[in-house]
Amino acid sequence: MDIKSLKGIAVVSIEQGEKVGVVDNALFDLEKRNVIAFKLIKPGFRRAGGIVITMDDVESIGKDAVMIRDKEMIRELKHERELQDRPDIGAFTALRVVSQDGTYVGNVATVQIDTKSGRITELEITGGSIIDRIRRNKVIPAQDIISIGSDVVIVPDQHAPKGEPEKDKNEDEELKQITEKAQEQEKKGDDDRIVN
């Protein structure tokens, strides 16, 4: 699941059957490569109120809600020393990605996680070259990541851009069809004109 898609979804207590907040952010343990907690916004508030739930407290993560056993599992962030100063989604997505040979690959666009464990499964990278920026994000499986630090993610050289990207035959065919269609419409437009 895309970690960014969790922002704004409800956190529901199973025991009390009530919404206890909404996810505002996620906190990461970069060394272990997983989500360790979620920052919450209290119901009725517009911004984070300094409360968190840990990934260990999460029973399940669905497309519409994060489920916890009991609302008593909500903690104040200021009392959770091990969670303070942990990188959040914004810090993670600000990281640059570089290959082992020192080639810029791109920036982290988002992170995919396993909803049961919180483990990072993939990184989506915005491209390093102009062509890559136009195309979809590059996906790097978690097992390919060499290291994640506070400044840079290191990946194997195989993920580095290689010279001129190969042309996709489908792209060439699509471009040809679009050009032909435009020429036909232009020709048709000439025939439909009223001449004075």
N, C-alpha and C positions, 0 to 999 in steps of 0.2 A: 504494500500500500504506500502511496506517495505521502510522505510525512506532512507536506503542505496541505493535503486534503483534510487533515485532522483538525486544522485550525477552525474554530467556531462550532465544532460538533458538541453535542451534549455529553456531560458526564452524569451517569445515572447510578444511584445506589439501589442495589437489588433488595436489600433488607427493608429499606424504608419506602421503596417504590417512588423515589422523587429525584428530580433533576437537582444536582448539587453544584453545578457549574458548567462552564464550557471550556474547551481546550483553547488556550491562548498561544502556547508554545511548547516545544519539547526540549529537554536537556539531554545532552549526549555524554557518554564516556567514550572518548575517541580511542583510548587504548584498547578497550574491550569491544569497540565498534558496535555499540548498541545505545538505544534510548534508555535512560535510567529514570526519567520522571517527566511529568507533564505539568506545566504551569497552568493554572486555571483562573478564570474570571468568575467571581461569585454571581449567582443569579441577581438580576436587577442592577448590576454594575456595568460600566462601559469599558473598564480597563482592568488589567491584572491586579488582583488584590493581595498578592504575595502568598498565595496558597498553592500547594502542590499535591500530587499523588505520585507515588513511585510506580515504576513498571511492575514491581512485585505485587502491588495492590490491585492491579488490573486483572479482572476476570476474563474479559474479552474486549476486542475492538471490532466493532461492526462498521458498516458504511454510514450509519446514522448516530451511533452513540458509543462511548467508551463506558463499559460497565465495571463497577467496583462492588465489592461485597457490602460494605457499610460506610456511611458517611463519616464515621469516626476515623477512617483512614486518611482523610484530608489533613494535611499538616501545614503549618506556617513555614515558609521558606527560610525565614530568619533563624529558625531553630534547627534547620537541617544543614549542618556544616558541610557534609559530604556533597551536597547539591549546589552549594554556593560556588560561584566562579566557574561553573560548567558551561561549555559552549551551547548556545541555543541554535535554532534553525538559521537565524540571520548570520551568526558567526560561521556556521558550517557552510552555508551557501556563499560566503565571501571567500572561501578558500580557492586558491589557484591549484590547478592540476598540472604536474610536470612529470615527464617520463624519466627513467633512470639515466638516460643519456643527456638530460638537461633540456629537452625540447618541451616548450609550452604546449599543452594539450587543450586547455580551456579552463573554465571555472565550473565549480559545482553548481548546478542549476537546482537540483533537488535530490532527495534521498529516498530510496524505497526501503521499507522495513518489513520484517516478518511480524504480523499482528499478534502472534502468540508469545514470541520471545522478546520482541523489540530489537532483534539483531538487524543490522544493516545488511540488506541483500544486494543492493545495486546503488551505484551513483549515476545520476544523469548529468552529463557534462555538456555545457554550451561549447561550441567549437572554437578552436584556436585560429582557424583560417576564415577568410571572408566567405568562402563556399560553405564551410561547415556551419557558419552562423545562419545561413539561409535554410539549410537542411534541418532535419530533426536532431534532437539532442543525441549525443553518443552515450551508449549505456556501457558501464564498466561493472562487471560482476564483482561482488565483495571479495571473492577468493583471489581476484587479480590485483587487489590493492596491496602494495608493498608496505606503505605506512601512511598514517593520517596524523599530521602534526598540527600545531596551532597556527601555522602559516601556509602549509602546502600539503597536498596529497601527492604521494609518489606512486606511479603505476609503471608496469613494464613497458619497454620500448615499443612493443607491438601496438600500443594504443596511440602512439605519436602520429601526427599527420605525416604522410609520405608524399612529398612533391606535389605534382598535379593529381588531383583525384580522378579516378577512373570515371568515364562517362557511363551513365546508365542508359542502355538501349531503349528502355521505356521512355525516358526523358526525351531522347532524340525523336522517337516516334510521336510523342505527345506534341512536341514543338512543331513538327512537320504538319500534324493534323490541324493545329491551331492556325498556322500560317496559311494552309490551304483554305480553311474555313473563312478566314479574314479576307483572302483574295476573292473568294466566291461572293462574299457579301458586298465587297467593294464593286465587283463587276455588276452584281445585281442592282446595286445602288445607282450605277451609271445608266442602266437600262430603264430604271423607274423614274428618272428625272424628267421633268416637264421642260421642254425647250421652248423659249419664246420666239 
